[in-house]
Amino acid sequence: MKRLQSFFESYAFGVCAHLGDKLGLDSSSIRLSFVYASFITFGSPVIIYLGMVFVMNIRKHLRQRKYSVWNY
């Protein structure tokens, strides 16, 4: 079960794990709330999730770019 969970976490962009770390909650409970909200609202949390993935990737890119100047 842990192997399957780590597989999905590595390919799910880590949004739920990041939110869990920031909020001090378990990532599985956040993931379940996304799933339940998606069923109730016909998929609109998926758009929010993808937006958060985009923001996380942009922030990561900007952080790497900031420190990569000294590597040259």
Biopython code that builds the backbone (N, CA, C, O; Angstrom):
import numpy as np
from Bio.PDB.StructureBuilder import StructureBuilder

atoms = [
    (1, "MET", "N", (0.826, -1.195, 0.000)),
    (1, "MET", "CA", (0.000, 0.000, 0.000)),
    (1, "MET", "C", (0.868, 1.256, 0.000)),
    (1, "MET", "O", (0.566, 2.213, -0.712)),
    (2, "LYS", "N", (1.949, 1.263, 0.795)),
    (2, "LYS", "CA", (2.840, 2.423, 0.851)),
    (2, "LYS", "C", (3.523, 2.656, -0.494)),
    (2, "LYS", "O", (3.738, 3.798, -0.900)),
    (3, "ARG", "N", (3.858, 1.575, -1.175)),
    (3, "ARG", "CA", (4.520, 1.680, -2.483)),
    (3, "ARG", "C", (3.596, 2.342, -3.504)),
    (3, "ARG", "O", (4.028, 3.186, -4.289)),
    (4, "LEU", "N", (2.334, 1.955, -3.486)),
    (4, "LEU", "CA", (1.352, 2.544, -4.383)),
    (4, "LEU", "C", (1.125, 4.013, -4.037)),
    (4, "LEU", "O", (1.003, 4.849, -4.932)),
    (5, "GLN", "N", (1.069, 4.328, -2.756)),
    (5, "GLN", "CA", (0.869, 5.704, -2.315)),
    (5, "GLN", "C", (2.058, 6.574, -2.710)),
    (5, "GLN", "O", (1.864, 7.700, -3.169)),
    (6, "SER", "N", (3.270, 6.087, -2.544)),
    (6, "SER", "CA", (4.444, 6.882, -2.921)),
    (6, "SER", "C", (4.507, 7.077, -4.430)),
    (6, "SER", "O", (4.978, 8.115, -4.895)),
    (7, "PHE", "N", (4.037, 6.088, -5.213)),
    (7, "PHE", "CA", (3.995, 6.231, -6.666)),
    (7, "PHE", "C", (3.075, 7.376, -7.069)),
    (7, "PHE", "O", (3.442, 8.215, -7.891)),
    (8, "PHE", "N", (1.876, 7.408, -6.487)),
    (8, "PHE", "CA", (0.932, 8.462, -6.834)),
    (8, "PHE", "C", (1.375, 9.825, -6.318)),
    (8, "PHE", "O", (1.134, 10.843, -6.967)),
    (9, "GLU", "N", (2.021, 9.852, -5.157)),
    (9, "GLU", "CA", (2.508, 11.125, -4.634)),
    (9, "GLU", "C", (3.614, 11.703, -5.499)),
    (9, "GLU", "O", (3.699, 12.919, -5.671)),
    (10, "SER", "N", (4.462, 10.840, -6.045)),
    (10, "SER", "CA", (5.545, 11.351, -6.875)),
    (10, "SER", "C", (5.040, 11.859, -8.217)),
    (10, "SER", "O", (5.660, 12.738, -8.815)),
    (11, "TYR", "N", (3.927, 11.323, -8.699)),
    (11, "TYR", "CA", (3.385, 11.777, -9.976)),
    (11, "TYR", "C", (2.221, 12.745, -9.838)),
    (11, "TYR", "O", (1.647, 13.156, -10.846)),
    (12, "ALA", "N", (1.861, 13.114, -8.629)),
    (12, "ALA", "CA", (0.753, 14.047, -8.414)),
    (12, "ALA", "C", (1.261, 15.439, -8.086)),
    (12, "ALA", "O", (0.527, 16.247, -7.517)),
    (13, "PHE", "N", (2.495, 15.728, -8.433)),
    (13, "PHE", "CA", (3.111, 17.045, -8.313)),
    (13, "PHE", "C", (3.364, 17.468, -6.882)),
    (13, "PHE", "O", (3.945, 18.533, -6.671)),
    (14, "GLY", "N", (2.967, 16.705, -5.900)),
    (14, "GLY", "CA", (3.260, 17.021, -4.510)),
    (14, "GLY", "C", (2.462, 18.163, -3.918)),
    (14, "GLY", "O", (2.856, 18.710, -2.888)),
    (15, "VAL", "N", (1.366, 18.539, -4.527)),
    (15, "VAL", "CA", (0.572, 19.659, -4.021)),
    (15, "VAL", "C", (-0.027, 19.319, -2.665)),
    (15, "VAL", "O", (0.036, 20.132, -1.742)),
    (16, "CYS", "N", (-0.595, 18.158, -2.533)),
    (16, "CYS", "CA", (-1.227, 17.781, -1.261)),
    (16, "CYS", "C", (-0.185, 17.638, -0.153)),
    (16, "CYS", "O", (-0.442, 18.022, 0.988)),
    (17, "ALA", "N", (0.978, 17.095, -0.474)),
    (17, "ALA", "CA", (2.034, 16.970, 0.527)),
    (17, "ALA", "C", (2.541, 18.350, 0.944)),
    (17, "ALA", "O", (2.809, 18.581, 2.123)),
    (18, "HIS", "N", (2.673, 19.252, -0.001)),
    (18, "HIS", "CA", (3.127, 20.611, 0.307)),
    (18, "HIS", "C", (2.105, 21.340, 1.176)),
    (18, "HIS", "O", (2.471, 22.004, 2.145)),
    (19, "LEU", "N", (0.833, 21.215, 0.830)),
    (19, "LEU", "CA", (-0.209, 21.829, 1.647)),
    (19, "LEU", "C", (-0.246, 21.220, 3.043)),
    (19, "LEU", "O", (-0.438, 21.930, 4.031)),
    (20, "GLY", "N", (-0.063, 19.909, 3.121)),
    (20, "GLY", "CA", (-0.045, 19.245, 4.411)),
    (20, "GLY", "C", (1.100, 19.726, 5.284)),
    (20, "GLY", "O", (0.933, 19.913, 6.489)),
    (21, "ASP", "N", (2.267, 19.928, 4.675)),
    (21, "ASP", "CA", (3.405, 20.454, 5.437)),
    (21, "ASP", "C", (3.151, 21.876, 5.915)),
    (21, "ASP", "O", (3.466, 22.216, 7.055)),
    (22, "LYS", "N", (2.585, 22.700, 5.052)),
    (22, "LYS", "CA", (2.330, 24.097, 5.407)),
    (22, "LYS", "C", (1.257, 24.229, 6.486)),
    (22, "LYS", "O", (1.378, 25.054, 7.391)),
    (23, "LEU", "N", (0.198, 23.407, 6.385)),
    (23, "LEU", "CA", (-0.925, 23.516, 7.305)),
    (23, "LEU", "C", (-0.810, 22.599, 8.527)),
    (23, "LEU", "O", (-1.584, 22.723, 9.476)),
    (24, "GLY", "N", (0.155, 21.684, 8.495)),
    (24, "GLY", "CA", (0.316, 20.757, 9.605)),
    (24, "GLY", "C", (-0.718, 19.646, 9.610)),
    (24, "GLY", "O", (-1.062, 19.124, 10.671)),
    (25, "LEU", "N", (-1.218, 19.275, 8.433)),
    (25, "LEU", "CA", (-2.213, 18.219, 8.305)),
    (25, "LEU", "C", (-1.627, 17.046, 7.547)),
    (25, "LEU", "O", (-0.587, 17.159, 6.898)),
    (26, "ASP", "N", (-2.309, 15.922, 7.639)),
    (26, "ASP", "CA", (-1.901, 14.741, 6.894)),
    (26, "ASP", "C", (-2.261, 14.922, 5.421)),
    (26, "ASP", "O", (-3.364, 15.370, 5.106)),
    (27, "SER", "N", (-1.353, 14.582, 4.526)),
    (27, "SER", "CA", (-1.604, 14.790, 3.098)),
    (27, "SER", "C", (-2.726, 13.895, 2.577)),
    (27, "SER", "O", (-3.408, 14.258, 1.619)),
    (28, "SER", "N", (-2.924, 12.736, 3.195)),
    (28, "SER", "CA", (-4.004, 11.861, 2.733)),
    (28, "SER", "C", (-5.377, 12.467, 3.014)),
    (28, "SER", "O", (-6.305, 12.275, 2.228)),
    (29, "SER", "N", (-5.521, 13.195, 4.120)),
    (29, "SER", "CA", (-6.813, 13.835, 4.396)),
    (29, "SER", "C", (-7.071, 14.980, 3.418)),
    (29, "SER", "O", (-8.210, 15.202, 3.007)),
    (30, "ILE", "N", (-6.028, 15.698, 3.049)),
    (30, "ILE", "CA", (-6.188, 16.759, 2.048)),
    (30, "ILE", "C", (-6.543, 16.163, 0.698)),
    (30, "ILE", "O", (-7.390, 16.695, -0.020)),
    (31, "ARG", "N", (-5.897, 15.061, 0.355)),
    (31, "ARG", "CA", (-6.170, 14.390, -0.915)),
    (31, "ARG", "C", (-7.617, 13.898, -0.967)),
    (31, "ARG", "O", (-8.286, 14.036, -1.991)),
    (32, "LEU", "N", (-8.096, 13.327, 0.135)),
    (32, "LEU", "CA", (-9.484, 12.864, 0.192)),
    (32, "LEU", "C", (-10.469, 14.013, 0.053)),
    (32, "LEU", "O", (-11.507, 13.874, -0.594)),
    (33, "SER", "N", (-10.145, 15.144, 0.659)),
    (33, "SER", "CA", (-11.051, 16.290, 0.536)),
    (33, "SER", "C", (-11.102, 16.792, -0.904)),
    (33, "SER", "O", (-12.162, 17.219, -1.362)),
    (34, "PHE", "N", (-9.985, 16.753, -1.628)),
    (34, "PHE", "CA", (-10.000, 17.107, -3.044)),
    (34, "PHE", "C", (-10.873, 16.145, -3.852)),
    (34, "PHE", "O", (-11.624, 16.562, -4.734)),
    (35, "VAL", "N", (-10.762, 14.868, -3.541)),
    (35, "VAL", "CA", (-11.556, 13.870, -4.265)),
    (35, "VAL", "C", (-13.046, 14.065, -3.988)),
    (35, "VAL", "O", (-13.853, 14.064, -4.917)),
    (36, "TYR", "N", (-13.412, 14.232, -2.723)),
    (36, "TYR", "CA", (-14.819, 14.433, -2.376)),
    (36, "TYR", "C", (-15.361, 15.726, -2.973)),
    (36, "TYR", "O", (-16.480, 15.757, -3.485)),
    (37, "ALA", "N", (-14.580, 16.773, -2.909)),
    (37, "ALA", "CA", (-15.029, 18.044, -3.482)),
    (37, "ALA", "C", (-15.172, 17.949, -4.996)),
    (37, "ALA", "O", (-16.049, 18.590, -5.575)),
    (38, "SER", "N", (-14.328, 17.166, -5.634)),
    (38, "SER", "CA", (-14.435, 16.988, -7.089)),
    (38, "SER", "C", (-15.722, 16.276, -7.465)),
    (38, "SER", "O", (-16.369, 16.632, -8.450)),
    (39, "PHE", "N", (-16.096, 15.262, -6.675)),
    (39, "PHE", "CA", (-17.345, 14.560, -6.962)),
    (39, "PHE", "C", (-18.557, 15.442, -6.706)),
    (39, "PHE", "O", (-19.529, 15.400, -7.460)),
    (40, "ILE", "N", (-18.503, 16.236, -5.648)),
    (40, "ILE", "CA", (-19.651, 17.065, -5.294)),
    (40, "ILE", "C", (-19.831, 18.222, -6.270)),
    (40, "ILE", "O", (-20.957, 18.552, -6.642)),
    (41, "THR", "N", (-18.730, 18.836, -6.685)),
    (41, "THR", "CA", (-18.822, 20.034, -7.530)),
    (41, "THR", "C", (-18.494, 19.765, -8.993)),
    (41, "THR", "O", (-18.224, 20.701, -9.747)),
    (42, "PHE", "N", (-18.513, 18.517, -9.399)),
    (42, "PHE", "CA", (-18.318, 18.127, -10.797)),
    (42, "PHE", "C", (-16.971, 18.551, -11.364)),
    (42, "PHE", "O", (-16.891, 18.962, -12.522)),
    (43, "GLY", "N", (-15.901, 18.457, -10.559)),
    (43, "GLY", "CA", (-14.551, 18.614, -11.070)),
    (43, "GLY", "C", (-13.906, 19.971, -10.942)),
    (43, "GLY", "O", (-12.764, 20.134, -11.373)),
    (44, "SER", "N", (-14.578, 20.956, -10.371)),
    (44, "SER", "CA", (-13.947, 22.278, -10.282)),
    (44, "SER", "C", (-12.710, 22.306, -9.379)),
    (44, "SER", "O", (-11.818, 23.110, -9.652)),
    (45, "PRO", "N", (-12.587, 21.485, -8.318)),
    (45, "PRO", "CA", (-11.332, 21.492, -7.554)),
    (45, "PRO", "C", (-10.128, 21.001, -8.359)),
    (45, "PRO", "O", (-8.985, 21.304, -8.015)),
    (46, "VAL", "N", (-10.376, 20.258, -9.411)),
    (46, "VAL", "CA", (-9.267, 19.831, -10.268)),
    (46, "VAL", "C", (-8.611, 21.056, -10.904)),
    (46, "VAL", "O", (-7.390, 21.103, -11.051)),
    (47, "ILE", "N", (-9.409, 22.033, -11.275)),
    (47, "ILE", "CA", (-8.872, 23.271, -11.840)),
    (47, "ILE", "C", (-8.061, 24.011, -10.784)),
    (47, "ILE", "O", (-6.997, 24.549, -11.092)),
    (48, "ILE", "N", (-8.540, 24.049, -9.557)),
    (48, "ILE", "CA", (-7.801, 24.685, -8.463)),
    (48, "ILE", "C", (-6.495, 23.945, -8.213)),
    (48, "ILE", "O", (-5.456, 24.571, -8.005)),
    (49, "TYR", "N", (-6.542, 22.620, -8.233)),
    (49, "TYR", "CA", (-5.350, 21.802, -8.027)),
    (49, "TYR", "C", (-4.306, 22.088, -9.099)),
    (49, "TYR", "O", (-3.128, 22.266, -8.791)),
    (50, "LEU", "N", (-4.732, 22.133, -10.344)),
    (50, "LEU", "CA", (-3.791, 22.413, -11.429)),
    (50, "LEU", "C", (-3.240, 23.829, -11.338)),
    (50, "LEU", "O", (-2.085, 24.066, -11.691)),
    (51, "GLY", "N", (-4.045, 24.765, -10.873)),
    (51, "GLY", "CA", (-3.561, 26.124, -10.648)),
    (51, "GLY", "C", (-2.488, 26.152, -9.574)),
    (51, "GLY", "O", (-1.491, 26.864, -9.703)),
    (52, "MET", "N", (-2.692, 25.372, -8.502)),
    (52, "MET", "CA", (-1.691, 25.321, -7.440)),
    (52, "MET", "C", (-0.406, 24.657, -7.932)),
    (52, "MET", "O", (0.688, 25.049, -7.527)),
    (53, "VAL", "N", (-0.534, 23.651, -8.805)),
    (53, "VAL", "CA", (0.654, 23.030, -9.404)),
    (53, "VAL", "C", (1.430, 24.069, -10.209)),
    (53, "VAL", "O", (2.656, 24.137, -10.123)),
    (54, "PHE", "N", (0.725, 24.866, -10.979)),
    (54, "PHE", "CA", (1.364, 25.900, -11.783)),
    (54, "PHE", "C", (2.098, 26.905, -10.899)),
    (54, "PHE", "O", (3.240, 27.263, -11.189)),
    (55, "VAL", "N", (1.460, 27.360, -9.831)),
    (55, "VAL", "CA", (2.077, 28.331, -8.929)),
    (55, "VAL", "C", (3.304, 27.729, -8.247)),
    (55, "VAL", "O", (4.332, 28.396, -8.127)),
    (56, "MET", "N", (3.209, 26.465, -7.795)),
    (56, "MET", "CA", (4.348, 25.823, -7.153)),
    (56, "MET", "C", (5.529, 25.690, -8.104)),
    (56, "MET", "O", (6.673, 25.911, -7.708)),
    (57, "ASN", "N", (5.259, 25.333, -9.350)),
    (57, "ASN", "CA", (6.343, 25.192, -10.320)),
    (57, "ASN", "C", (6.976, 26.533, -10.651)),
    (57, "ASN", "O", (8.194, 26.615, -10.811)),
    (58, "ILE", "N", (6.181, 27.575, -10.757)),
    (58, "ILE", "CA", (6.724, 28.901, -11.029)),
    (58, "ILE", "C", (7.595, 29.356, -9.862)),
    (58, "ILE", "O", (8.688, 29.880, -10.079)),
    (59, "ARG", "N", (7.130, 29.164, -8.632)),
    (59, "ARG", "CA", (7.911, 29.563, -7.460)),
    (59, "ARG", "C", (9.222, 28.792, -7.382)),
    (59, "ARG", "O", (10.264, 29.360, -7.055)),
    (60, "LYS", "N", (9.167, 27.490, -7.684)),
    (60, "LYS", "CA", (10.382, 26.680, -7.663)),
    (60, "LYS", "C", (11.355, 27.160, -8.736)),
    (60, "LYS", "O", (12.561, 27.235, -8.498)),
    (61, "HIS", "N", (10.841, 27.479, -9.892)),
    (61, "HIS", "CA", (11.683, 27.970, -10.981)),
    (61, "HIS", "C", (12.332, 29.301, -10.617)),
    (61, "HIS", "O", (13.510, 29.511, -10.905)),
    (62, "LEU", "N", (11.585, 30.193, -9.994)),
    (62, "LEU", "CA", (12.136, 31.484, -9.612)),
    (62, "LEU", "C", (13.195, 31.352, -8.525)),
    (62, "LEU", "O", (14.183, 32.086, -8.532)),
    (63, "ARG", "N", (12.998, 30.422, -7.591)),
    (63, "ARG", "CA", (14.003, 30.202, -6.551)),
    (63, "ARG", "C", (15.290, 29.656, -7.140)),
    (63, "ARG", "O", (16.379, 30.088, -6.761)),
    (64, "GLN", "N", (15.177, 28.706, -8.065)),
    (64, "GLN", "CA", (16.364, 28.127, -8.691)),
    (64, "GLN", "C", (17.075, 29.165, -9.539)),
    (64, "GLN", "O", (18.305, 29.199, -9.575)),
    (65, "ARG", "N", (16.341, 29.986, -10.201)),
    (65, "ARG", "CA", (16.923, 31.007, -11.056)),
    (65, "ARG", "C", (17.667, 32.038, -10.222)),
    (65, "ARG", "O", (18.697, 32.561, -10.647)),
    (66, "LYS", "N", (17.155, 32.327, -9.051)),
    (66, "LYS", "CA", (17.773, 33.313, -8.177)),
    (66, "LYS", "C", (19.167, 32.868, -7.743)),
    (66, "LYS", "O", (20.092, 33.679, -7.716)),
    (67, "TYR", "N", (19.324, 31.606, -7.407)),
    (67, "TYR", "CA", (20.600, 31.124, -6.907)),
    (67, "TYR", "C", (21.519, 30.613, -8.012)),
    (67, "TYR", "O", (22.710, 30.415, -7.768)),
    (68, "SER", "N", (21.003, 30.395, -9.212)),
    (68, "SER", "CA", (21.839, 29.859, -10.279)),
    (68, "SER", "C", (22.779, 30.900, -10.853)),
    (68, "SER", "O", (23.699, 30.542, -11.589)),
    (69, "VAL", "N", (22.587, 32.171, -10.548)),
    (69, "VAL", "CA", (23.474, 33.208, -11.045)),
    (69, "VAL", "C", (24.886, 33.007, -10.494)),
    (69, "VAL", "O", (25.865, 33.267, -11.193)),
    (70, "TRP", "N", (24.994, 32.550, -9.255)),
    (70, "TRP", "CA", (26.295, 32.378, -8.627)),
    (70, "TRP", "C", (27.010, 31.122, -9.115)),
    (70, "TRP", "O", (28.202, 30.957, -8.854)),
    (71, "ASN", "N", (26.311, 30.239, -9.813)),
    (71, "ASN", "CA", (26.934, 29.025, -10.300)),
    (71, "ASN", "C", (27.768, 29.254, -11.548)),
    (71, "ASN", "O", (28.555, 28.381, -11.914)),
    (72, "TYR", "N", (27.631, 30.375, -12.206)),
    (72, "TYR", "CA", (28.350, 30.613, -13.465)),
    (72, "TYR", "C", (29.714, 31.158, -13.253)),
    (72, "TYR", "O", (30.435, 31.407, -14.219)),
]
sb = StructureBuilder()
sb.init_structure("model")
sb.init_model(0)
sb.init_chain("A")
sb.init_seg("    ")
for serial, (resi, resn, name, xyz) in enumerate(atoms, 1):
    if name == "N":
        sb.init_residue(resn, " ", resi, " ")
    sb.init_atom(name, np.array(xyz, "f"), 0.0, 1.0, " ", f" {name:<3s}", serial, name[0])
structure = sb.get_structure()
